[in-house]
Amino acid sequence: MKDTFHTDRPVIEARGLNLTFQTGDGPVHALKDVDLTINKGDFVSFIGPSGCGKTTFLRCIAALEHPTGGTLTVNGLTPDDARKRRAYGYVFQAAGLYPWRTIAGNVKLPLEIMGFSKAEQEERVRKVLELVELSGFGAKFPWQLSGGMQQRASIARALAFDADILLMDEPFGALDEIVRDRLNEELLKLWARTSKTIGFVTHSIPEAVYLSTKIVVMSPRPGRITDIIDSPLPKDRPLEIRDSPEFIEIAHRVREGLRAGHLDE
């Protein structure tokens, strides 16, 4: 799994990345000296306490925030240039579906904005709804779907224009554990089928360990990386793998990294 998709050029590379917000109460140091390389096909989870800069880093990749120091490249480009080239899809914490649009209409929205032909829109919507197991639900409205199904529709929308990078900001955090487990399984299958490079923010240690090829552990603000763990787990991961000694050992290392980050404050 580790080298199957890798190319010579990293997909995302941060070197000495810093971000300081200027506020009325003085500067807020959100990210400090972040060094990270993400290769093609990696599934990278970011975990750390609230306010540690996980989402901020994801937003920097997406050019929704701009670093105040260091360098950050996406496919060898600046994040702004990568955004213009539609390098990524972004899935937010809330599904963010428009209630007056059908599920198909929501998924179609970025394709409409990008000027795809109607025939191409229909074909892409059909494919991505099938990919997230929502075939047959295109004519439904968001309020007719469960929370988990709405999040799958949100993922379909992010996949619709076939970007190579998928950025996900705690997409399953508001769901109950049973639904979350199911969506974790489905996300791994989707990742295996598409070979996307995925950046995933979570507060859950089991979720981070179960999903990732690489786990980035971050400290409280200012957000620093305290550990980067390359997972030895196989690509095929049934939920039962969470009871294995290897899984428990990685989870322990993540927990230790989180604890070390707090001690370094």
N, C-alpha and C positions, 0 to 999 in steps of 0.2 A: 504493500500500500504506500510505503513512504516515497518511493521514487518513480512510480508508474507514470505520473502526470507531469513530473517536473521538467522545466525548461531551464536554460542557462540564466535567463533573466528573471528575477523575482517578480511576482505579480504586484506585491505591495512591499515597500521598503521604507522604514523609518530610521533615521539616524540623528541622535541627539535632539529628538523632538521635544519642544517646549510649547506650552500654551498658557498665557496669563490673561485673565479677563480683568479689565478695569471696571470697578464698580464704585458706587457712591461711598462705600465703606472701605475703599482701598483695593489693592490688587488681590485677585484670587488666583493662586497657582494651581491650575487644573491638571497639567501634565508636566513632568520633569524628566529630561534626559532619557526619553524612550527610544530604545534600539530594538527593532523587530524586523524580521524577514519572513514573508509569507509567500510560499511557492504555489505554482499552479496545482489545483486539485487538493490543496490542504483544507481541512476543516478545523478552523482555529476558534476556540472559545476564550472569551475574556471574562475572568471572574475576579471579584473583589468587593469590598464593602460599598455601601451606597455613597455616591459622591466621589469615588476614587478615580473617575476619568474614563471608565470603560466606554460609556456612550459617547463621550467627548471625542475619544480616539476614533470611534466608528464614524462620527460626524465629520471629522477631519478628512478621513478617507473619501467621504462622499462630497467634500467641498461645501459642507453646511457650516463648518467652522474653519477658521484659518489659523494655523500655528503661528506663534510669535518668535520661534527660533528653531534651528535644525532644518532637516530636509525630510520630505515625504513624497514618494513617487508611487503612481498607480499605473501598471503596465508601462513603466518607463517615462510616464508623463506627469505633469503636475496634476493634482486632484481636479482642478478646474477644467483642464484640457480633457482629462479622462471622463469627466461628467458630460462634457459636450459631445464626446464620442459614445456616450451611453454605455460606459464600461460596466455598470453595476445596476442591480435592482435593490431596493431598500424596503425592508419589512419592519414596521414600527411596532411598539408595544401593544397598541390598540389596532384592530383591523383597519379602521379608518375608511370603511366602505360608505359610499353615498346612499342614503336610505331610499332615494327616489329612483335609483338605477337598479336594474336587475343585476344578478351576479355576473352574467355575461357582459352587461353594460359596464360594470365596474372594472372587470378585467380588461375590457377593450379600451378604456379611457386613455392610457399612455399611447396606445397604438393610433388612436384618433389624433392625439396631439402631435405625434411624430409623422403623421401623413401617410400611413399605410393604406393601401387600397381596401375597399370594403371586403373583397374576396379574401385578401390576405388576413385582414382582421378576423374574419369568421374562422378561418382555418387555424390561426394561432390560438384563438380562444378555445376552440374545440380541443386542440392538442394539450394545452396547459391544464384545462379542467380535467381532462383524462389523467394527466400526470399526477394531479393532487387528489384523484379519486372523487371528483365532483361532477362527473359526466351525468347529465340528466337534471342538474340543478341550475343550469344557466338562466332559466326563465324565472327562477325564484327571486324574491327580494331578501336583503340581508336579515330583516327581522323574522323571516321564516326559517332561518338556519340557526343551529346551536353556535355557541361561542367558538368551539373548535373548528366547525365548518367555516365560520367567517374568517378565521385565521388562515385556513387553507386557501380560501378565496383570495386573501391578501397576498399569500405566497404566489398564487397563480398570476396575480396582477404583476408582481415583481419579476416573474419569469417570462411574461408575455413577449417581451422584445428580445429575449434570448441573450441577455448580458452574460459574460463569463463569470462575473463576481456577484455573489448574493450577500448582502449585509443585513443582519437580523438583530434587532435591538430587543432582547428579552421577549420574543413573540409569544411564548407560552406561559409567561409569569402569572397571568390572571386566571389560568385554567386549573381545574381540580386535577389531582395526581393521576387518576385513571386516564383522563383525556390527554393529559400531558405525556404520559408514557406512550400512548398510542401515536401521538403526533411525533414524538421523538423517533419511534420506529419508522414512521412514514417518511420523516425527513432524511433519515439515513438511506432509505431505499431510493428516494429522489436524488440524493447526492450521488449514490452509486450509479444511477442511470444517466445522470447528466454530466458528471465530472466537473461541476461548478467548483470554484474556489469560494469557501464560505467563511465569513467573519460573524461570530455569534456571541452576543452578550447575555450573560446569565448570572443569577445569584445562587444557583443550585449546584453544589459540588457533584452529586450523582449525574445530573444532566450534562455538566461539562465533561466529566470523565467518559460517560457513555457515548457522546456524540463525536468527540474530537480526535484528530490526529495530533493536535498540538494544543496545550492548555497554557494560556498566559495568565499568571497570577499577579494581581496588582495591589499596591499598598493604598492606605488612606491618603487623601489629598495632602501634598501634591502627588498626583498619580505617577507612581514609578512601577517598573516591572520587578517583582521580587523573585520570580521563578518562571522559566519556560520549560514545560514538560512535553517531550515527544512521546506519544503513547505507543506502547508495545502491543496494544490489543489488536486482534485481527480485524480486517475490514468487515467481515460478517459478524454482526453482534446481536444475538438474541438478547432479550431483556434479562434472561437468567445469568448472563455474563456478569451482572452486578453482584452476584454472590461469589465470584471467583476470587482467589487470593490476589491475582494480578490487579483486578479492579480495585479491591480494597486497599492495596498498597499504593496505587496512584492517588486514590481519594485521600489517603493519609498524607501523602506528600503535598497535595493541594492545600489541605487543612494546615499543615505546618508552614507552608508559604504564606498563607493568610495571617497566621499567628505571628510569623516573623515580621511581616509588614507592620503590624500593630506595635510590636516591640521596638521597631526602629523609629517610631514617631518622635 
